[in-house]
């Protein structure tokens, strides 16, 4: 696996190589696609950064008049030595301090790798380190690097401030415009669910995404003393762990802080065949991320730790957490993965995973939109998108405000 910055337009590798009888090869057949059978995702960034010296504990809000909303600097924080990228290099997060009582933890998405072929440092197909590409040009408050622009030119070009969707802090319609942001980059190729050092033969990969994400949660808890509302969100691979991280945040923050988890374009992650979930556990160590909750006492194998069930486990442990999920009904990226093991439509898979998420009584608020795009929160499309006669912006804003929202599904899509 070679370095490719997953926070800014990294390809999601969707491949499962043919299995042999030695027990060390991943299950299944390779999905059709480019570069030797790989199906690649070009993914929008959820976050950006403008490094500055690390800040101390935040206790008072900064004024953010409209004409100065883009002048709030990004600050860089190198996390502890136990945190690392896939190549063992340092791991850092970034913060943008606006209103310290309302915080967004934004989990970046990117590529996955799970064998010697997909993790090979020479291929550049999955994230390995953050690298200099994580640092955008000076004075850029939010936006994308050249790789993201090449991947999603329409989203990059239509935004005047350099950042789209929830990262457009100059847009008065942005419901998160005045919130503080914590950017959590992705460089471990494991959907933030791994915690294992894996020897792939000619090289070793540190799949430490869960460790990094948990440290980011602890940073927020320790440094935002006046926190009242916390949103943990992420797109694609960055959104899979959001309900788990919301539960871990609730462990520390207690019932006085309102906590929400919103997963963007993750509906395919769930209902995994035991062979696949077991392989992920073998190479990523996914079951090392199982918290000591009463709701997880029955987790006996990787099959019980299915990503869709994270919503269920978190809400059964902390019933006050509000959960949401967005998907495009014909998401081309998710379809390429689902084709490996799911015979039905994507909508049927989304519904099956919603049932897993709500098995213990959790309420998962779902917005299903027409189209085959991938991810919405980093796109300016979020401001005009409609489904089933309901504006996504209105629905998402109501979700953030704690209002009751109904599931939205596109009609005849």
Residue pairs with C-beta under 8 A, 6 or more apart in sequence:
1 86
1 113
1 118
1 119
1 120
1 121
1 123
1 125
1 126
1 127
1 128
1 189
1 203
1 205
2 120
2 121
2 122
2 123
2 124
2 125
2 126
2 128
3 87
3 121
3 124
3 127
3 128
3 129
3 131
3 187
4 10
4 11
4 110
4 111
4 124
4 125
4 126
4 127
4 128
4 147
5 110
5 127
5 130
5 131
5 133
5 134
5 145
5 147
5 185
5 187
6 43
6 108
6 109
6 110
6 111
6 126
6 127
6 185
6 186
6 187
6 189
6 237
7 45
7 46
7 47
7 48
7 108
7 110
7 130
7 134
7 183
7 185
7 186
8 45
8 48
8 133
8 134
8 144
8 145
8 147
8 148
9 42
9 43
9 44
9 45
9 144
9 145
9 147
9 148
9 149
9 150
9 151
9 152
10 41
10 43
10 109
10 110
10 111
10 126
10 127
10 147
10 186
11 40
11 41
11 42
11 43
11 110
11 111
11 125
11 126
12 40
12 41
12 43
12 109
12 110
12 111
12 112
12 236
12 237
12 333
13 38
13 39
13 40
13 41
13 111
13 112
13 113
13 118
13 125
13 126
13 189
14 31
14 33
14 38
14 39
14 40
14 41
14 112
14 333
14 336
14 337
14 340
15 30
15 31
15 33
15 37
15 38
15 39
15 117
15 118
16 26
16 27
16 28
16 29
16 30
16 31
16 114
16 276
16 340
17 25
17 26
17 28
17 30
17 115
17 117
17 118
18 25
18 28
18 29
18 30
19 25
19 26
19 27
19 28
25 115
26 114
26 115
26 279
26 283
27 273
27 275
27 276
27 279
28 275
28 276
28 340
28 341
29 340
30 37
30 38
31 37
31 38
31 39
31 336
31 337
31 339
31 340
32 39
33 39
33 40
33 336
34 40
35 123
35 125
38 118
38 125
39 333
39 336
39 337
40 111
40 125
41 111
41 236
41 333
41 374
42 148
42 150
42 151
42 152
43 109
43 110
43 151
43 235
43 236
43 333
43 374
43 375
44 144
44 148
44 151
44 152
44 155
44 164
44 165
44 235
44 374
44 375
44 378
44 379
45 108
45 144
45 148
45 167
45 378
46 106
46 107
46 108
46 109
46 166
46 167
46 183
46 233
46 234
46 235
46 238
46 377
46 378
47 94
47 106
47 108
47 142
47 167
47 181
47 183
47 184
47 185
48 74
48 136
48 140
48 141
48 142
48 143
48 144
48 162
48 163
48 167
48 183
49 74
49 76
49 94
49 134
49 135
49 136
49 183
50 73
50 74
50 94
50 135
50 136
50 138
50 139
50 140
50 141
51 74
51 75
51 76
51 94
51 135
52 73
52 74
52 75
52 76
53 75
53 76
54 75
54 76
54 77
54 78
55 75
55 77
55 95
55 97
55 223
56 223
57 222
57 223
57 224
57 225
58 97
58 100
58 180
58 223
58 224
58 225
58 226
59 100
59 225
59 226
60 100
60 226
61 98
61 99
61 100
61 101
62 72
62 97
62 98
64 72
64 98
64 99
64 178
66 172
69 169
69 170
69 177
69 178
70 141
70 161
70 169
70 170
71 141
72 96
72 97
72 98
72 141
72 169
73 96
73 141
74 94
74 95
74 96
74 141
74 183
75 94
75 95
75 96
75 97
76 92
76 93
76 94
77 92
77 93
77 94
77 95
77 219
78 90
78 91
78 92
79 91
79 92
79 93
79 212
79 215
79 216
79 219
80 215
82 211
82 215
83 90
83 91
83 208
83 211
83 212
83 215
84 90
84 91
84 206
84 208
84 212
85 91
85 127
85 128
85 129
85 130
85 187
85 188
85 206
85 208
86 119
86 126
86 127
86 128
86 129
86 187
86 188
86 189
86 205
86 206
86 207
86 208
87 121
87 128
87 129
87 205
87 206
88 206
89 129
89 130
90 130
91 130
91 185
91 187
91 208
91 212
91 215
92 130
92 185
93 182
93 183
93 184
93 185
93 216
93 219
94 182
94 183
94 185
95 180
95 181
95 182
95 183
95 223
96 141
96 180
96 181
96 182
96 183
97 180
98 178
98 179
98 180
98 181
99 178
99 179
99 180
100 180
100 224
100 226
100 227
101 226
101 227
101 228
101 229
102 178
102 179
102 180
102 228
102 229
102 231
103 179
103 180
103 181
103 182
103 220
103 224
103 227
103 229
103 230
103 231
104 166
104 176
104 179
104 180
104 181
104 182
104 231
104 232
104 233
105 182
105 184
105 216
105 217
105 220
105 230
105 231
105 232
105 233
105 245
106 166
106 181
106 182
106 183
106 184
106 233
106 234
106 238
107 184
107 186
107 192
107 213
107 232
107 233
107 234
107 235
107 238
107 239
107 241
107 242
107 245
108 183
108 184
108 185
108 186
108 234
108 235
108 238
109 186
109 234
109 235
109 236
109 237
109 238
109 239
109 375
110 126
110 127
110 186
110 187
110 189
110 236
110 237
110 238
111 125
111 126
111 127
111 189
111 237
112 118
112 126
112 189
112 190
112 191
112 237
113 119
113 125
113 126
113 189
113 205
114 189
114 279
114 280
114 283
114 284
115 200
115 283
116 200
116 201
116 202
117 123
118 125
118 126
118 189
119 126
119 189
119 200
119 203
119 205
120 200
120 203
121 128
121 203
126 189
127 186
127 187
127 188
127 189
128 187
128 189
128 205
129 187
130 185
130 187
133 145
133 147
134 185
136 143
136 144
136 145
136 162
140 162
141 161
141 162
141 163
141 169
142 161
142 162
142 163
142 167
142 168
142 169
143 156
143 159
143 161
143 162
143 163
143 167
144 152
144 156
144 162
144 163
144 164
148 156
149 156
149 157
152 379
155 164
155 165
155 378
155 379
155 380
155 381
156 164
158 164
158 380
159 168
159 380
160 170
161 168
161 169
161 170
161 171
163 169
164 378
164 379
164 380
165 376
165 377
165 378
165 379
165 380
165 381
165 382
166 174
166 175
166 176
166 233
166 377
166 378
166 382
167 378
168 174
168 177
168 380
169 177
171 177
171 383
173 383
173 393
175 393
175 396
175 397
175 400
176 231
176 400
179 231
180 224
182 216
182 219
182 220
184 212
184 213
184 216
184 234
184 238
186 192
186 209
186 237
186 238
188 194
188 206
188 207
188 208
188 209
188 212
189 205
189 207
189 209
190 207
190 208
190 209
190 210
190 284
190 286
191 209
191 237
191 238
191 240
191 241
191 269
191 307
192 209
192 210
192 212
192 213
192 234
192 237
192 238
192 240
192 241
192 245
193 209
193 210
193 240
193 241
193 244
193 280
193 284
193 286
193 289
193 307
194 207
194 208
194 209
194 210
194 283
194 284
194 285
194 286
194 288
194 289
195 207
195 208
195 209
195 210
195 211
195 284
195 285
195 288
195 289
196 207
196 208
196 283
196 284
196 285
196 288
197 204
197 205
197 206
197 207
198 204
198 205
198 207
198 283
198 284
198 285
207 283
207 284
207 285
209 241
210 241
210 288
210 289
213 241
213 245
214 245
214 248
217 232
217 245
217 248
217 249
217 252
218 252
220 227
220 230
220 249
221 227
221 249
221 252
221 253
227 253
227 257
228 257
228 258
229 257
229 258
229 259
229 260
230 246
230 249
230 253
230 257
230 258
230 259
230 260
231 260
231 261
231 262
231 400
232 242
232 245
232 246
232 249
232 259
232 260
232 261
232 262
233 239
233 242
233 261
233 262
233 263
233 264
233 377
234 240
234 241
234 242
234 263
234 264
235 264
235 265
235 375
235 376
235 377
235 378
236 264
236 265
236 266
236 333
236 374
236 375
239 262
239 263
239 264
239 265
239 266
240 263
240 266
240 269
240 307
240 310
241 289
241 307
241 310
242 261
242 262
242 263
243 261
243 263
243 310
243 311
243 313
243 314
243 315
243 321
243 323
243 357
244 289
244 291
244 310
244 313
244 314
245 261
246 259
246 260
246 261
246 314
246 318
246 321
246 323
247 291
247 293
247 313
247 314
247 317
247 318
247 321
248 291
249 257
249 259
250 257
250 259
250 314
250 317
250 318
250 320
250 321
251 291
251 318
253 259
255 320
258 320
258 322
258 402
259 318
259 320
259 321
259 322
260 321
260 322
260 323
260 324
260 399
260 400
261 311
261 314
261 321
261 322
261 323
261 324
262 323
262 324
262 325
262 326
262 377
262 396
262 399
263 324
263 325
263 326
264 325
264 326
264 375
264 376
264 377
265 326
265 327
265 328
265 331
265 333
265 334
265 374
265 375
265 376
266 307
266 325
266 327
267 325
267 327
267 331
267 334
267 346
267 349
267 350
267 353
267 354
268 331
268 334
268 335
268 337
268 338
268 342
268 346
268 349
268 350
268 353
269 307
269 308
269 353
270 306
270 307
270 308
270 309
270 349
270 352
270 353
270 356
270 357
271 306
271 308
271 342
271 349
271 352
271 353
271 356
272 280
272 303
272 306
272 307
272 341
273 341
274 301
274 302
274 303
276 340
276 341
277 286
277 302
277 303
277 305
277 306
278 301
278 302
278 303
280 286
280 302
281 287
281 301
281 302
281 305
286 302
286 305
287 299
287 301
287 302
287 305
289 305
290 296
290 299
290 305
291 317
293 313
293 316
293 317
294 316
294 317
295 312
295 313
295 314
295 316
295 317
295 360
296 313
296 317
298 304
299 305
299 313
306 356
308 352
308 353
308 354
308 356
308 357
309 356
309 357
309 359
310 357
311 323
311 325
311 357
311 358
311 362
311 364
312 356
312 357
312 358
312 359
312 360
312 362
313 360
314 321
314 323
314 362
315 321
315 323
315 360
315 361
315 362
315 363
316 360
316 361
316 362
322 365
322 399
322 402
323 357
323 362
323 363
323 364
323 365
324 364
324 365
324 366
324 367
324 396
324 399
324 405
325 354
325 357
325 364
325 365
325 366
325 367
326 366
326 367
326 368
326 369
326 376
326 377
326 392
327 334
327 346
327 350
327 366
327 367
327 368
327 369
328 368
328 369
328 370
328 371
328 372
328 373
328 374
328 376
329 346
329 347
329 350
329 368
329 369
329 370
329 371
329 410
329 413
330 346
330 370
330 371
330 372
330 413
331 346
331 372
331 373
331 374
332 372
332 373
332 374
333 374
334 346
334 374
335 346
335 372
338 346
338 349
342 348
342 349
347 368
350 366
350 368
354 364
354 366
357 364
358 364
365 399
365 405
365 407
366 407
366 408
366 409
367 387
367 390
367 392
367 395
367 396
367 407
367 408
368 387
368 407
368 408
368 409
368 410
369 376
369 385
369 387
369 392
369 408
369 410
370 387
370 410
370 413
371 413
373 379
373 381
376 382
376 385
376 392
382 392
382 393
382 396
383 393
384 393
385 391
385 392
385 393
386 392
387 408
387 409
387 410
387 413
388 408
388 409
388 410
388 411
389 411
390 408
392 408
395 405
395 408
398 404
398 405
399 405
